[in-house]
Amino acid sequence: MQFPLNKIRFFKVGKLKTIINQFKPGYFLFILFLSFIILNFLISLNKGFFSNLISSFLTIFLILSILIFLMFSVALLFQEKPSPFIYSSIILSPIILLSFADRESTNLPLLFPLSLVLILSLIFFLILKGDFPYHLKKPVRILGVIILSYFIIFTLVNIYRFNNSCFFNPQDFAIYNQTFWNTIQGRLFENSTYGSNFACHNSPFYFLLVPFYFLFPHPLTLSILKTLLLSLSVIPFYLILKDIFKENISCLFLGLSFLFFPFLVSQNFTPPHEISFLPFFLLFTYYFFRKNKFLPFLIFLILSLSIKENVSLIAIMFGLYSLFCKRTLRWVLSPILLGTIWGILSLFIILHFQKIYQANPNSAWFFVVLKKRYLPQQGKPFLSSILRGLSYSNLAQPYFFNLVLHLLRPLGIILPFLSPVSILGVPGLLLNSLSDRPGNFSVFMHYNIITSCFLLIGASEGIKKLTKFRLMKKLNFREEILKVLISIFIFSSIIIHTSSWLTSGILSCKHNKKYIETVKEALALIPKEASVSVPSDLAVWISARKKYSLLKERRPEDYDYILTNTEKLEWLDLNKYVNIFQKGEIFLFRKAKKF
């Protein structure tokens, strides 16, 4: 096809007004999406990017492909009536190139993201051609199938990972299992690490989970309950979306975006931390806030507060947001009072249990950070303490911008159009920023759940705002079409960012059946009432007992038995122990009777 030279005369004109007048609306759509692709590519670069021939080739291929798309698609858009194929290929094809950039940082197969993007390209084409329905029949049934499939798949993955001892943070898995096991034995939420879970977090919500654990006393029970609630969280999110969009196809794609958002879907692999049970209740809280139903809002806000002490900040933000939305006084004062009272009460409860159990005060890091880093120390001025705390925080580090981009990046082009509701997630982001632990921004950590929920709501409302943008209207697409297209684009972006580590999380688990059988064989030799010390990777297997410890925490002579593997043998002092079991990599030692 020949480039229509008469159409590009404005490149020779120096006046900005002339350029704007002849600027094709298709340019805006293409350049907007292309800038997102280039931004993602630049962010994906790291020091080892050019470390081998393959990565160098992919980098050059990516850059050349983007340039080719830029040149040829501009020519295609000059046609009087660009075909749906041109629009769909221009908009979505660069995402395939983004997959190569992500692959460099993960070294994972591209089959899944590439296949998905190609399928979405076809859907784009059908939508633009007019053959794709904007309103699906029986969307509730489709949503039900999505929820059930999500729950079954991740439950099976969790069972497989458990049976092969593939745990992310096995130490915390063990703490929560022991906490619930002690509870059904009559020792209310006690554990060997903090003395009591209430010495670490104020989470009366856990009382609701005790009956389930009583019926099925197993480490997987809490993980399966967590996955169930994460699956069901898409219900309030879908209801929120239905209130924003008229097209239920947009709601389904954005509902899938929620389920597979990196910082949310990752919680299927993590220990059952308190906050990972929050999305279901928090999203219903916002849904009833949006529908202006005060009593249901208050009920779900109280349920949300019961999950963890730092939700008190979210309650206060609801009050401030109500003020911003010009709600009545009860909408402003009730959440602020509830949040303030709950925060103060939580502080006293945690300090009380720490005194009873003489727990390490650092266990409640939320209060520790505020107290040690930001409150005035003896002999030091108030401002000096705050500045010192900020200097140690993530906020003051050169990598902070990258940490925040890591959180925001999957949403791509919609970020400039986020609605004000996103500010409800600011407390979670602020806590992570004031912390001195960069790991708080990790995909596998639970500290970004609250922020993620409100980012996704803000992004959904932002789509509606984007479709009303003046340049978007020049595309001559109906708003319904644009909403669906942008929803699909965001879903594809999220899937590509998620698939890299999600595939890693599933495929990285090696089959360790023989190793686990040996561990169980050794465990059978340990009396149930005996105390045991183990390395962290074996902690889950011995957590259903009154007392255990990790080898790195206490001296082994404090415990009746030591269960360990070859890796830990080199530095252990075993003079007071006798070896009673040895098979493969597993060793079991019992304290000698004379000691």
C-alpha positions in Angstrom: 0.0 0.0 0.0 1.3 3.5 -0.9 1.6 6.2 1.7 -0.8 9.1 0.8 1.8 11.9 0.6 -0.9 14.6 0.2 -2.1 13.7 3.7 1.2 14.5 5.4 1.6 18.1 4.4 1.2 19.3 7.9 4.7 17.9 8.8 6.1 20.9 6.7 3.9 23.4 8.6 5.4 25.0 11.6 2.2 26.2 13.2 0.9 24.1 16.2 -2.7 24.9 15.4 -2.4 23.4 11.9 -0.9 20.2 13.3 -3.7 19.8 15.9 -6.4 20.4 13.3 -5.1 17.7 11.0 -4.3 15.3 13.9 -6.2 12.1 13.2 -8.2 10.8 16.2 -6.7 7.3 15.6 -3.3 8.7 16.4 -4.3 9.5 19.9 -5.6 6.0 20.6 -2.5 4.4 19.1 0.1 6.7 20.7 -1.7 6.4 24.1 -1.3 2.7 24.1 2.1 2.7 22.5 3.5 5.0 25.1 2.3 2.5 27.7 4.2 -0.3 26.0 7.4 1.8 25.7 7.1 2.8 29.4 6.7 -0.8 30.4 9.7 -1.8 28.3 11.9 0.9 29.9 10.8 -0.2 33.4 11.5 -3.8 32.6 15.1 -3.0 31.8 17.6 -4.1 34.5 21.3 -4.3 34.9 21.5 -7.8 33.5 19.4 -7.1 30.5 22.2 -7.4 27.9 23.9 -10.3 29.8 23.4 -12.8 27.0 22.9 -13.1 23.3 19.2 -14.1 23.5 18.2 -11.1 25.6 20.2 -8.7 23.4 18.4 -10.1 20.3 15.0 -9.8 22.0 15.8 -6.2 23.0 16.7 -5.2 19.4 13.7 -7.1 18.1 11.4 -5.2 20.5 12.8 -1.8 19.6 12.6 -2.4 15.8 9.1 -3.9 16.1 7.8 -0.8 17.9 9.4 1.5 15.3 7.8 -0.6 12.5 4.4 -0.4 14.2 4.8 3.3 14.6 5.6 3.9 11.0 3.2 1.6 9.2 0.2 2.0 11.5 0.3 5.8 11.0 0.0 5.2 7.3 -2.9 2.7 7.8 -4.8 5.1 9.9 -4.8 7.7 7.1 -7.3 5.5 5.2 -10.7 7.0 5.0 -12.3 4.0 6.8 -9.7 2.0 8.7 -10.8 -1.6 9.0 -11.5 -3.2 12.4 -8.5 -5.5 11.8 -6.2 -2.5 11.6 -7.5 -1.0 14.9 -7.4 -4.3 16.7 -3.9 -5.2 15.6 -2.5 -1.8 16.2 -3.9 -1.6 19.7 -3.2 -5.1 21.0 -0.2 -6.4 19.0 2.4 -4.3 20.9 1.4 -6.1 24.1 2.9 -9.2 22.6 6.2 -7.4 22.5 5.8 -6.4 26.1 5.7 -10.1 26.9 9.3 -10.3 25.6 10.4 -7.6 28.0 8.7 -9.4 30.9 10.2 -12.7 29.9 13.7 -11.2 30.3 13.1 -10.5 33.9 11.5 -13.8 34.6 12.9 -16.3 32.1 9.5 -17.9 31.7 7.7 -19.4 28.7 5.5 -17.0 26.7 2.8 -19.5 25.6 0.2 -18.4 28.1 0.4 -14.6 27.7 0.9 -14.8 23.9 -2.1 -17.1 23.5 -4.3 -14.8 25.7 -3.3 -11.7 23.8 -4.1 -13.3 20.5 -7.5 -14.4 21.7 -8.1 -10.9 23.0 -7.0 -9.5 19.6 -9.8 -11.6 18.0 -12.3 -10.3 20.5 -11.2 -6.7 19.7 -11.7 -7.4 16.0 -15.2 -8.8 16.6 -16.2 -5.9 18.8 -15.0 -3.3 16.2 -16.7 -5.3 13.5 -20.0 -5.3 15.4 -20.3 -9.1 15.8 -19.5 -9.2 19.5 -22.3 -8.8 22.1 -21.9 -6.0 24.7 -24.6 -7.5 26.9 -24.1 -11.2 27.7 -27.1 -13.4 28.5 -27.1 -14.8 32.0 -24.0 -12.9 33.2 -24.6 -14.1 36.8 -24.1 -17.7 35.6 -20.9 -16.8 33.8 -19.7 -15.1 37.0 -20.5 -18.2 39.0 -18.5 -20.4 36.7 -15.6 -18.0 36.9 -15.7 -18.0 40.8 -16.0 -21.8 41.0 -13.2 -22.4 38.4 -10.9 -19.9 40.2 -11.6 -21.5 43.6 -11.1 -25.1 42.4 -7.9 -24.3 40.4 -6.1 -22.5 43.2 -7.3 -25.0 45.8 -5.8 -27.8 43.7 -2.6 -25.8 43.3 -2.4 -25.2 47.0 -2.9 -28.9 47.7 -0.2 -29.8 45.3 2.2 -27.3 46.7 1.5 -28.4 50.3 2.0 -32.1 49.4 5.4 -31.1 48.0 6.3 -28.8 50.8 6.4 -25.7 48.5 5.6 -22.8 50.8 6.1 -19.1 50.5 7.1 -18.0 54.0 6.7 -21.4 55.7 7.4 -19.8 59.0 4.2 -17.8 58.9 2.2 -20.8 57.6 3.3 -22.6 60.7 2.5 -19.8 63.1 -1.1 -19.5 61.9 -1.7 -23.3 61.9 -0.3 -23.6 65.5 -2.4 -20.6 66.6 -5.6 -22.3 65.4 -4.6 -25.8 66.6 -3.9 -24.4 70.1 -7.3 -22.7 70.1 -9.2 -25.8 69.5 -7.1 -27.4 72.3 -8.3 -24.7 74.7 -5.3 -22.4 74.4 -6.9 -19.3 72.8 -4.9 -18.2 69.8 -1.6 -19.1 71.5 1.6 -19.8 69.5 5.3 -20.4 70.2 6.4 -17.3 68.3 4.5 -14.4 69.9 2.9 -16.1 72.8 -0.5 -15.1 71.4 -1.7 -13.8 68.1 -3.2 -10.9 69.9 0.3 -9.8 70.9 1.0 -9.2 67.2 -2.4 -8.2 65.7 -5.9 -7.5 67.0 -8.0 -9.8 64.8 -11.2 -11.0 66.5 -12.4 -11.9 63.1 -10.4 -15.2 63.5 -13.1 -16.4 65.9 -15.3 -16.8 62.9 -12.8 -19.2 61.3 -12.3 -21.4 64.4 -15.4 -23.7 63.8 -14.1 -24.5 60.3 -10.7 -25.4 61.7 -12.3 -27.4 64.4 -14.1 -29.5 61.8 -11.0 -29.8 59.6 -7.9 -29.4 61.7 -5.3 -29.2 58.9 -2.8 -26.5 57.7 -4.6 -26.3 54.4 -8.0 -25.4 56.0 -7.1 -21.7 56.5 -5.5 -21.5 53.0 -8.6 -22.9 51.4 -10.9 -20.6 53.4 -8.7 -17.7 52.2 -8.9 -18.7 48.6 -12.7 -19.1 48.9 -13.1 -15.6 50.2 -10.8 -14.2 47.6 -12.9 -16.0 44.9 -16.1 -14.6 46.4 -14.6 -11.1 46.6 -15.4 -10.6 42.9 -19.1 -10.6 43.8 -19.1 -7.2 45.5 -16.5 -6.0 42.9 -18.9 -7.0 40.1 -21.8 -5.2 41.9 -19.7 -2.1 42.0 -18.9 -2.4 38.3 -22.6 -2.9 37.4 -23.2 0.4 39.2 -20.6 2.0 37.0 -21.2 0.3 33.6 -24.3 -0.6 31.6 -22.4 -3.2 29.6 -22.0 -6.4 31.5 -19.2 -7.6 29.2 -17.0 -4.8 30.6 -17.9 -5.9 34.1 -16.8 -9.5 33.5 -13.4 -8.5 32.0 -12.8 -6.1 34.9 -13.9 -8.7 37.3 -11.3 -11.1 35.9 -8.8 -8.2 36.1 -9.6 -8.0 39.8 -9.2 -11.8 40.4 -5.8 -11.8 38.5 -4.4 -8.5 39.7 -0.8 -9.5 40.7 -1.1 -8.2 44.3 -4.4 -10.0 44.9 -4.0 -13.4 43.1 -0.7 -13.8 44.7 -2.4 -14.2 48.1 -3.5 -17.7 47.0 0.1 -18.7 47.6 0.8 -16.9 50.8 0.2 -17.7 54.5 -3.4 -17.0 55.7 -2.5 -13.5 57.0 -5.4 -11.6 58.5 -5.6 -8.9 55.8 -5.9 -11.5 53.0 -9.4 -12.2 54.3 -10.4 -8.5 54.0 -11.3 -7.8 50.3 -14.7 -9.5 50.4 -15.8 -7.4 53.4 -14.0 -4.2 52.3 -15.5 -4.2 48.8 -19.0 -4.7 50.2 -18.3 -1.8 52.6 -17.6 0.4 49.6 -20.5 -1.0 47.6 -23.0 0.0 50.3 -21.2 3.3 50.6 -21.7 3.9 46.9 -25.4 2.8 47.1 -25.9 5.2 50.1 -27.1 2.4 52.4 -25.9 3.4 55.8 -26.7 0.4 58.0 -25.2 -2.3 55.7 -22.2 0.0 55.2 -21.7 0.2 59.0 -22.1 -3.6 59.4 -19.5 -4.4 56.8 -17.2 -1.7 58.1 -17.3 -3.2 61.6 -16.6 -6.7 60.1 -13.6 -5.2 58.1 -12.3 -3.5 61.3 -12.4 -6.8 63.1 -9.9 -8.3 60.7 -6.9 -6.2 61.6 -6.0 -3.1 63.6 -4.7 -1.0 60.7 -8.1 -1.1 59.0 -8.9 1.7 61.4 -7.1 4.0 59.1 -9.3 3.0 56.2 -12.4 3.7 58.3 -11.1 7.2 59.0 -10.5 7.6 55.3 -14.1 6.7 54.6 -15.2 9.5 56.9 -12.9 12.0 55.1 -14.0 10.7 51.7 -17.6 11.2 52.8 -16.7 14.8 53.6 -15.2 15.1 50.1 -18.4 13.7 48.6 -20.6 16.1 50.7 -22.4 13.3 52.5 -24.5 13.9 55.6 -22.9 14.2 59.1 -23.5 10.6 60.1 -21.5 9.4 57.0 -18.6 11.6 58.1 -18.5 11.1 61.8 -19.4 7.4 62.2 -16.5 5.9 60.3 -14.0 8.4 61.8 -15.2 7.6 65.4 -15.2 3.9 64.7 -11.7 4.0 63.2 -10.3 6.1 66.0 -11.8 4.0 68.8 -10.7 0.7 67.1 -7.2 2.0 66.6 -6.7 3.0 70.2 -8.4 -0.1 71.6 -6.2 -2.3 69.3 -3.1 -0.6 70.7 -4.1 -1.4 74.3 -5.1 -5.0 73.5 -1.8 -5.7 71.7 0.3 -4.1 74.5 -1.7 -6.0 77.1 -1.1 -9.4 75.5 2.6 -8.5 75.0 2.9 -8.0 78.7 1.1 -11.3 79.5 3.2 -13.4 77.2 6.4 -11.3 77.3 6.4 -11.3 73.5 9.0 -9.6 71.4 7.5 -6.1 70.9 8.8 -6.0 67.3 6.1 -8.6 66.4 3.6 -5.7 66.1 5.8 -3.8 63.6 3.0 -1.4 62.7 3.1 0.2 66.2 6.8 -0.3 66.6 7.6 1.7 63.4 5.3 4.6 64.6 6.7 4.5 68.1 10.5 4.0 67.5 10.9 5.9 64.2 8.5 8.8 64.4 7.6 9.6 68.0 9.9 11.8 70.0 12.8 9.9 71.8 14.2 11.0 75.1 16.2 14.2 74.8 15.4 14.6 71.0 13.1 17.2 69.5 9.9 16.1 67.8 10.9 17.3 64.3 14.3 15.6 64.6 12.6 12.2 65.4 10.3 12.5 62.4 13.1 13.5 60.0 15.2 10.6 61.3 12.3 8.2 60.8 11.7 9.4 57.2 15.4 9.1 56.4 15.2 5.3 57.1 11.9 4.8 55.4 11.3 3.4 51.9 10.1 6.9 51.0 13.6 8.3 51.2 15.3 5.5 49.2 16.3 5.9 45.6 14.4 2.7 44.7 11.1 4.0 46.1 9.8 5.2 42.7 10.4 1.8 41.2 8.5 0.1 44.1 5.5 2.3 43.5 5.6 1.8 39.7 5.7 -2.0 40.4 2.3 -1.6 42.1 0.8 0.8 39.6 2.3 -0.6 36.4 -0.3 -3.3 35.5 -3.1 -0.6 35.2 -1.2 1.1 32.4 -2.9 3.8 30.4 -5.8 4.3 32.9 -3.5 5.7 35.7 -4.0 9.3 34.7 -7.7 8.9 34.8 -8.1 7.2 38.2 -11.1 8.4 40.1 -10.9 10.1 43.6 -12.0 6.8 45.2 -8.4 5.6 44.8 -7.5 7.8 47.8 -9.2 5.3 50.1 -6.2 3.1 49.4 -3.6 5.8 50.4 -3.2 4.6 54.1 -2.0 1.2 52.9 0.5 2.8 50.5 1.5 5.3 53.2 2.3 2.5 55.7 4.5 0.7 53.2 6.2 3.9 52.3 7.0 4.8 55.9 8.2 1.3 56.6 11.9 0.5 56.2 11.2 -2.8 54.5 11.2 -2.7 50.7 9.8 -6.2 50.7 6.4 -4.7 51.7 5.9 -3.8 48.0 6.6 -7.3 46.9 3.8 -9.1 44.9 3.9 -12.0 47.4 3.4 -9.8 50.4 -0.1 -9.0 51.8 0.6 -5.3 52.5 -0.8 -4.0 49.2 -4.2 -5.7 49.3 -6.2 -2.6 50.5 -4.4 -0.3 48.0 -5.0 -2.8 45.1 -8.7 -3.0 45.8 -9.2 0.8 45.6 -6.8 1.2 42.7 -9.0 -1.2 40.7 -12.2 0.5 41.6 -10.6 3.9 40.7 -9.4 2.4 37.4 -12.9 1.1 36.6 -14.4 4.5 37.3 -11.5 6.0 35.3 -12.5 4.0 32.2 -15.8 5.8 32.2 -14.0 9.1 32.5 -11.6 8.2 29.7 -14.4 7.4 27.2 -15.8 10.9 27.7 -12.4 12.4 26.9 -12.7 14.8 23.9 -10.1 13.2 21.7 -11.6 9.8 22.4 -15.0 11.0 21.0 -13.3 11.8 17.7 -12.9 8.1 17.1 -16.6 8.0 16.4 -17.0 4.8 18.5 -20.0 4.5 20.8 -19.1 4.8 24.5 -20.1 1.2 25.1 -17.5 0.0 22.6 -14.7 2.1 24.0 -15.5 0.9 27.6 -15.3 -2.7 26.5 -12.1 -2.2 24.5 -10.3 -0.4 27.3 -11.5 -3.0 29.8 -10.1 -5.8 27.6 -6.8 -3.9 27.2 -6.4 -3.5 31.0 -7.2 -7.1 31.5 -4.6 -8.2 29.0 -2.1 -5.8 30.6 -2.8 -7.3 34.1 -2.6 -10.9 32.8 0.8 -10.3 31.2 2.2 -8.8 34.4 0.6 -11.6 36.5 1.5 -14.6 34.3 5.3 -14.1 34.6 5.4 -14.8 38.4 2.2 -16.8 38.5 3.7 -19.4 36.1 6.8 -19.3 38.2 4.8 -19.9 41.4 3.1 -23.0 39.9 6.0 -24.5 37.9 8.8 -23.8 40.4 7.4 -26.3 42.8 9.4 -29.5 42.5 7.9 -33.0 43.1 9.3 -33.9 46.6 7.1 -36.9 47.4 10.0 -39.1 48.7 11.3 -36.2 50.8 7.9 -35.6 52.4 7.4 -39.3 53.1 10.7 -39.3 55.0 9.7 -36.3 57.0 6.4 -37.9 58.0 8.3 -41.1 58.9 10.5 -39.1 61.3 7.5 -37.2 62.7 5.8 -40.5 63.7 8.7 -41.0 66.2 8.1 -37.8 68.0 5.5 -37.8 70.9 2.7 -35.3 70.4 3.4 -33.6 73.7 7.1 -33.2 73.0 8.7 -29.9 72.0 10.5 -29.8 68.7 13.0 -27.5 67.0 13.1 -27.5 63.1 14.4 -25.4 60.2 11.8 -23.0 58.8 11.1 -25.1 55.7 9.8 -28.0 57.9 7.9 -25.8 60.4 4.5 -26.4 58.9 4.8 -30.2 59.4 5.3 -29.9 63.2 3.1 -26.9 63.9 0.1 -28.9 65.3 1.6 -29.1 68.8 1.8 -26.9 71.9 5.5 -25.9 71.5 8.0 -25.8 68.7 10.7 -23.4 67.5 12.8 -22.6 64.5 16.5 -23.6 64.8 17.6 -20.1 64.1 15.5 -18.7 67.0 16.5 -20.6 70.1 19.2 -22.9 71.4 18.4 -26.5 70.4 19.0 -27.8 73.9 15.8 -26.1 75.0 13.8 -28.7 73.1 13.1 -32.4 73.4 13.7 -33.2 69.7 15.5 -31.7 66.7 14.2 -32.5 63.3 16.5 -31.2 60.6 18.0 -31.7 57.1 21.5 -32.0 55.9 21.8 -28.2 55.2 21.5 -27.3 58.9 23.7 -30.1 60.3 27.0 -28.2 59.8 26.4 -25.5 62.4 24.3 -27.3 65.0 25.7 -28.1 68.5 24.3 -31.6 69.1 26.5 -32.7 72.1 23.4 -33.1 74.3 21.4 -35.1 71.6 21.5 -38.6 70.2 20.6 -39.5 66.6 17.5 -41.8 66.5 16.6 -41.5 62.8 18.5 -40.9 59.6 17.2 -41.3 56.1 18.1 -39.4 53.0 18.4 -35.7 53.9 16.4 -36.0 57.1 17.8 -36.4 60.6 16.0 -36.7 63.9 17.7 -36.1 67.3 16.4 -36.7 70.8 17.8 -35.0 73.9 19.9 -37.5 75.9 18.3 -38.5 79.2 21.2 -37.3 81.4 20.4 -33.7 80.2 
